[in-house]
Amino acid sequence: MKNSAKQVVEDMFVAFSSGDADRFVATVSEDTVWIYHGTQIIPKGKFEKKEGVRTFFNNIMERTEIINFEPQQFVEGNTVVVLGREHQRVKRSGRELKQKWVQIYTVENNLITKMEELPLQKR
């Protein structure tokens, strides 16, 4: 049974929130591309294929403490646009990041083929 694109993205968020790297990576296609535009404390990057997405996930989990990560609004079609906010602390320095963001997901055949995150504003 085919899931909606929104459900695929929601499943990815559940895996992210639970810290389950395998389940997180299982939501993406073999040729996925993730583009992260970065923040003042987290550098930008482009992550390709499942292993690149695993690296993206592990970098976040190893280097930051997620205090709050909250997808707030979904706009759904074949592309899913998610507006949300986050609050993180860098483990090494203790610096904190609070920001709103938009994430744009392309979903094909129940897998995420592309993600791009853009910061909207710092809080």
Secondary structure, DSSP 8 states (H G I E B T S, - for coil): ----HHHHHHHHHHHHHHT-HHHHHTTEEEEEEEEE---SSS--EEEEHHHHHHHHHHHHHHHEEEEEEEEEEEE-SSEEEEEEEEEEEETTT--EEEEEEEEEEEEETTEEEEEEEEEEEE-
